[in-house]
Structures are given as structure tokens and as C-alpha cells.
Amino acid sequence: MNVAVEIKQDNSQEIEHLDVLVIGAGISGIDAAYHLKKECPGKSFALLENQESFGGTWITHKYPGIRSDSDLYTFGYSWKPWSGPPIATAPEILKYLDESIDENDLRDAIRFNHEVKTASWSDKEKRWMLSIHRKDTDETFFISCNFLWMCQGYYRHSEGYTPDFPGAEHFKGRIAHPQTWPEDLDYKNKKVVVIGSGATAATLIPAMAEDCAHITMLQRSPTYFFAAPNRNELVDTLRELDVPEDWIHDIARRKVLSDQQTITRRSFEEPEKLKKELIDVAQQYLGNAIDVDPHFTPTYRPWRQRLARVPDGDLFQSIKSGKASVVTDQIETFTENGIKLKSGAELEADIILTATGFNMCVLGDIQFVINGKPLNFADCWAHRGILYSGIPNMAWVFGYLRTSWTMRSDLVSGFVCRLLNHMKEKGLEMVTPELREEDKDMPELPFVDPENFNAGYLNRSMDIMPKQGDRQPWIFSQNYYAEKDEIPAADLEDGTLNYK
Ligand SMILES: Cc1cc2nc3c(=O)[nH]c(=O)nc-3n(C[C@H](O)[C@H](O)[C@H](O)COP(=O)(O)OP(=O)(O)OC[C@H]3O[C@@H](n4cnc5c(N)ncnc54)[C@H](O)[C@@H]3O)c2cc1C
């Protein structure tokens, strides 16, 4: 049932109007601003950011060791060379973003502490009206725009995902989620258990191991890691030859993408061989410290999640040193002093860290209303995973899950700017993706194919996500190698974009 929603507006307030509003000043929002400025000169725009600074993911997460799990040649922008080591820490990424903002004169466009609460579209006005809560002054006001560019990421920044662990209330120590890292958490000489074995656990453990009495990675099932030195030999050689930094960046990107394409192909064609190679590298780093079977021998095909890079094998080195260990088991219950496992064993702990992932969040938890009716995003079809059926003048940047996120945000930025310029040229004010007659029999497929990508946070949230179809432009392929050619060439007059 659609319930009409009224968003209260104070008519005495003068409402600022901009051509484009970008929501979020993370890596995607800054990318969008760069492209808007370069490719749509003359368009007025602003970035509305809930937090008090830029960077999104890279300021939200403050846990020890926080770093990227993909290389910065591809996680960085096409338009700004990366000159540090491939895997970067959050402070290094924030410095890179800070320079990106300054070098392109984007700082004045960002409005911090602006939390967008509602977004209401009117066909009559052909504009979005946003209600905004300004957190530093506690004011609420409205800004309108013609086009809404959602760069709010894909997970809820305020709180991570923690399953209901039985007996958690009995545990006498501290329980913390890395996403909301307590500043006063003193882990020196403490026994720590980290639940989970994804990229976060792999980062936390080597960063904390030296200081803890002992740190244990407790996993239900193993993960693939890609352990390698945190350097890129090709980049080092090019630098020795005095090749300009922008060339090095471009060449390194091409090399990383080509290597990843090979891994993707091999994960389908020869998964067992690839699996063995990844596990062998882990074993080399571990020596005889522990056996890779079962702790580092996953049952799933490699590359169904982004392979977490372990720079210099640091996770394995912590385990080898004896400061860290890994347990593969299931949780029976938390106890006063730790965790009782299904095998009957008990893990003692002073601190339990739940590296159990995040909660998906669609459209930044903003209440969307289209012509007075609340939007159910799950009813929409993804139009190349950029625009959404029935939602006028709105794009959402959803990056790659295997290739670096930014590779897609760059492609999306190019597409949105091309669309805005196309509309300007033709004197059009409104674009809404709509199924053609021949699309109406499409099967409703999940936004991301779980066979292709098996992240827990996605599987938990498919019911709130839009759907995709079985033909273009209703496919969200998550395949950079196809999209790098398809998106820039996408026909803006293919009958699926209804203009007014
Ligand atoms: C710990 C961690 C490590 C990761 N490492 C990698 C990696 O190495 N490689 C990779 O490709 N991907 C990685 N990812 C995925 C990562 O989230 C993205 O790559 C990327 O940082 C997302 O950028 P973004 O700008 O799209 O979104 P975010 O970084 O999520 O930023 C969104 C911004 O929008 C703001 N916002 C949200 N809602 C509202 C609202 N209602 N009003 C106003 N502002 C709002 C938020 O405050 C935030 O600042 C990682 C994710 C996590 C959690």
C-alpha cells in the first residue's frame, strides 16, 4: 500500500536551489565533484556530508591498523596519481583525498555536518526537495536541486553488524565492534578474541598482536588471503627510470587490472589450481607454525569476495611469532570469561572484538518520496546499476566489489555527466528509467548474483535492494572489463530513458 507522505516545509524560508546535489563526501562524492566541475562547467552543485570531515569510510573506521585491502593504483582516482605503497593506511588515503580536493578547488563545495533526512521529488516542479539537519547548529532546513547524485556508499556508518551471540550479557570483559572503535579500549597485555576472518580481522590482528597478551582469530570458516610484499616491482622500476608519476600510475593501474582479470578468469576455469597457489603462499609465510588445513583452506571458489591483501604477510607473521593464533570452530555461547565453542573448547578473553561486518543501508537511510508516495527501493529495476526505474533524476554510485570500488565510481561519474550534458543540449529537465514493452517479462534477479559474489552483508540484505533483469540496460554486471567499454558507449536514447 502506498501511503501519501507530506514533508513539512516552512514557506517563510528562502530555499536555496542548485543544479546538482551530491550526497556524501567520501571517495565517490569527491570523484563526482571532480567530474562535475570538469565535464559540466556552469552547473551549480554542492556536496552534503553528514560527518564533520571528508573521506567517508576512511574517517568512520578508526580501529588499529585501518588500511585499504585493495591497491591504491586502482582504488585511487584515474585523475590523481598515487605515489605511496600499494596498500595504504586510512591516514594516507585521507591525505590523498585532501590533496585531490585542494588541487581541484573542491573544498568550498563541501558542506559538512549536513545530514540529509528526506528527499522528495515532484513531477510538477521537476525538482528534488531535500530536508537537511545541520548537526553543528541543530538547524533543519531545505535545499532543492534538479539532479540528485547519491554517493552515500552502501553501509550504515553509525553502527556495524553484530549477530545476537548467546550469553553475550554474561561476558565480564568488553565487547566492541571495530566500526565503532572505543577510544578508551586498552588492550595492552589483554587476551583478545577477534570474531571473524575478513579483511578487518586480518588488519586488526597484526596491528594489535605485539601489545596484547595474546590475540585469537576465531572464524566459523576460512577466508582466502592474498599475501604479498607491499610494493610493486614494476612501479619501482619505472620510478628508477624517472618515468613521470602520472604515467607510472596509469601503467600500474593497467597492470593491476590485467593481473586481476587473469585471477578472475582462473577462478572460473581452474579454481582448484588457483586455490592451491593462494594457500601455498599462506603456508610459506606460516612455515610450520600451523597447518593451513583447515584454518586457511576455504570451501568456496576463490574470488567470490575481494581477495583481502595481506601486505608482507603480516597476519601470518603474527601467527608464526606465537602472539596470534587462529581457531576454526563455532560459538556455542559467550561465558563470563570468554567463549565456549561447539567443539567443547573454551577461549578465554578480556576483550571480544566482533569483526562481523556491516549493515547494508540503501540510499543513506534517507526517506525518499516520489510525487507524494514513499519509495520502496526494492521495487525498482537497476538501470546499469546507476539509475533506477521510476526514480527521476537520480543516480547512485555503487562501485565494484571485486575490482576496486573507485574504478566504477569513475565510470558512473562519466555516465552521469554525459547524461546531464545530453539533457542540457536537448533542453530536457527530467529523466526517468522505465521498462520498455519488451522488458516487462524479465525475470527478477537479485541486485548482485550470490553465485558470483557471496558476501554476508549482501546476502542479509537482498530484500531491501533493487532488482536486476536479464538484458541490458537492466543488468548490473559488476564486471569492470565489460563495463569500461559499455558504460561510456551506452545509448542514452535506447527507449529505456523517459525524458521530459
Ligand atoms: C573498512 C573498509 C575497508 C574498505 N576497503 C576497501 C578497499 O580497499 N578497496 C575497495 O575497493 N573498497 C573498500 N571498501 C569499500 C568502501 O566502502 C568503498 O570502497 C569506498 O570507500 C566507498 O566510498 P563512497 O564514497 O562510495 O562511500 P563511503 O565511504 O561510505 O562514504 C559515504 C559518505 O556519505 C555520507 N552519508 C551517508 N548518508 C548520508 C546522508 N543521509 N546525508 C549526508 N551524508 C551521508 C557518509 O557520512 C559518508 O561520509 C572498504 C570498506 C570498509 C568498510
The ligand as an SDF file (V2000), in Angstrom:
LIG
                    3D

 53 58  0  0  0  0  0  0  0  0999 V2000
   36.9410   -0.9350    6.4340 C   0  0  0  0  0  0  0  0  0  0  0  0
   36.6500   -0.8980    4.9780 C   0  0  0  0  0  0  0  0  0  0  0  0
   37.6870   -1.0280    4.0700 C   0  0  0  0  0  0  0  0  0  0  0  0
   37.4300   -0.9890    2.7020 C   0  0  0  0  0  0  0  0  0  0  0  0
   38.4730   -1.1380    1.8430 N   0  0  0  0  0  0  0  0  0  0  0  0
   38.2370   -1.0940    0.5230 C   0  0  0  0  0  0  0  0  0  0  0  0
   39.3110   -1.2610   -0.4050 C   0  0  0  0  0  0  0  0  0  0  0  0
   40.4530   -1.4280   -0.0470 O   0  0  0  0  0  0  0  0  0  0  0  0
   39.0160   -1.2300   -1.7200 N   0  0  0  0  0  0  0  0  0  0  0  0
   37.7600   -1.0370   -2.1810 C   0  0  0  0  0  0  0  0  0  0  0  0
   37.5510   -1.0140   -3.3800 O   0  0  0  0  0  0  0  0  0  0  0  0
   36.7210   -0.8720   -1.3170 N   0  0  0  0  0  0  0  0  0  0  0  0
   36.9250   -0.9000    0.0040 C   0  0  0  0  0  0  0  0  0  0  0  0
   35.8790   -0.7490    0.8750 N   0  0  0  0  0  0  0  0  0  0  0  0
   34.5650   -0.4590    0.3910 C   0  0  0  0  0  0  0  0  0  0  0  0
   34.4290    1.0880    0.5920 C   0  0  0  0  0  0  0  0  0  0  0  0
   33.3380    1.3970    1.3620 O   0  0  0  0  0  0  0  0  0  0  0  0
   34.4270    1.7990   -0.6980 C   0  0  0  0  0  0  0  0  0  0  0  0
   35.4470    1.3770   -1.4980 O   0  0  0  0  0  0  0  0  0  0  0  0
   34.5490    3.3160   -0.6530 C   0  0  0  0  0  0  0  0  0  0  0  0
   35.3440    3.8650    0.3610 O   0  0  0  0  0  0  0  0  0  0  0  0
   33.1890    3.8210   -0.6220 C   0  0  0  0  0  0  0  0  0  0  0  0
   33.2550    5.1760   -0.8960 O   0  0  0  0  0  0  0  0  0  0  0  0
   31.9420    6.0030   -1.0120 P   0  0  0  0  0  0  0  0  0  0  0  0
   32.3530    7.4290   -1.0920 O   0  0  0  0  0  0  0  0  0  0  0  0
   31.0940    5.4780   -2.1140 O   0  0  0  0  0  0  0  0  0  0  0  0
   31.1310    5.7010    0.3250 O   0  0  0  0  0  0  0  0  0  0  0  0
   31.5260    5.9420    1.8750 P   0  0  0  0  0  0  0  0  0  0  0  0
   32.9710    5.8540    2.1010 O   0  0  0  0  0  0  0  0  0  0  0  0
   30.6290    5.0190    2.5890 O   0  0  0  0  0  0  0  0  0  0  0  0
   31.1010    7.4400    2.0890 O   0  0  0  0  0  0  0  0  0  0  0  0
   29.7620    7.8410    2.0500 C   0  0  0  0  0  0  0  0  0  0  0  0
   29.6210    9.1830    2.7280 C   0  0  0  0  0  0  0  0  0  0  0  0
   28.2470    9.5670    2.6350 O   0  0  0  0  0  0  0  0  0  0  0  0
   27.8440   10.1230    3.8620 C   0  0  0  0  0  0  0  0  0  0  0  0
   26.3970    9.9460    4.0170 N   0  0  0  0  0  0  0  0  0  0  0  0
   25.7100    8.7750    4.0930 C   0  0  0  0  0  0  0  0  0  0  0  0
   24.4030    9.0170    4.2740 N   0  0  0  0  0  0  0  0  0  0  0  0
   24.2550   10.3700    4.3100 C   0  0  0  0  0  0  0  0  0  0  0  0
   23.1390   11.2330    4.4890 C   0  0  0  0  0  0  0  0  0  0  0  0
   21.9050   10.7590    4.6730 N   0  0  0  0  0  0  0  0  0  0  0  0
   23.3600   12.5800    4.4860 N   0  0  0  0  0  0  0  0  0  0  0  0
   24.6090   13.0890    4.2960 C   0  0  0  0  0  0  0  0  0  0  0  0
   25.7060   12.3030    4.1330 N   0  0  0  0  0  0  0  0  0  0  0  0
   25.5200   10.9640    4.1400 C   0  0  0  0  0  0  0  0  0  0  0  0
   28.6290    9.3370    4.8990 C   0  0  0  0  0  0  0  0  0  0  0  0
   28.7550   10.0810    6.0890 O   0  0  0  0  0  0  0  0  0  0  0  0
   29.9570    9.1230    4.1910 C   0  0  0  0  0  0  0  0  0  0  0  0
   30.8890   10.1200    4.5050 O   0  0  0  0  0  0  0  0  0  0  0  0
   36.1090   -0.7940    2.2350 C   0  0  0  0  0  0  0  0  0  0  0  0
   35.0630   -0.6890    3.1560 C   0  0  0  0  0  0  0  0  0  0  0  0
   35.3230   -0.7370    4.5030 C   0  0  0  0  0  0  0  0  0  0  0  0
   34.1730   -0.6000    5.4570 C   0  0  0  0  0  0  0  0  0  0  0  0
  1  2  1  0
  2  3  1  0
  2 52  2  0
  3  4  2  0
  4  5  1  0
  4 50  1  0
  5  6  2  0
  6  7  1  0
  6 13  1  0
  7  8  2  0
  7  9  1  0
  9 10  1  0
 10 11  2  0
 10 12  1  0
 12 13  2  0
 13 14  1  0
 14 15  1  0
 14 50  1  0
 15 16  1  0
 16 17  1  0
 16 18  1  0
 18 19  1  0
 18 20  1  0
 20 21  1  0
 20 22  1  0
 22 23  1  0
 23 24  1  0
 24 25  2  0
 24 26  1  0
 24 27  1  0
 27 28  1  0
 28 29  2  0
 28 30  1  0
 28 31  1  0
 31 32  1  0
 32 33  1  0
 33 34  1  0
 33 48  1  0
 34 35  1  0
 35 36  1  0
 35 46  1  0
 36 37  1  0
 36 45  1  0
 37 38  2  0
 38 39  1  0
 39 40  1  0
 39 45  2  0
 40 41  1  0
 40 42  2  0
 42 43  1  0
 43 44  2  0
 44 45  1  0
 46 47  1  0
 46 48  1  0
 48 49  1  0
 50 51  2  0
 51 52  1  0
 52 53  1  0
M  END
$$$$
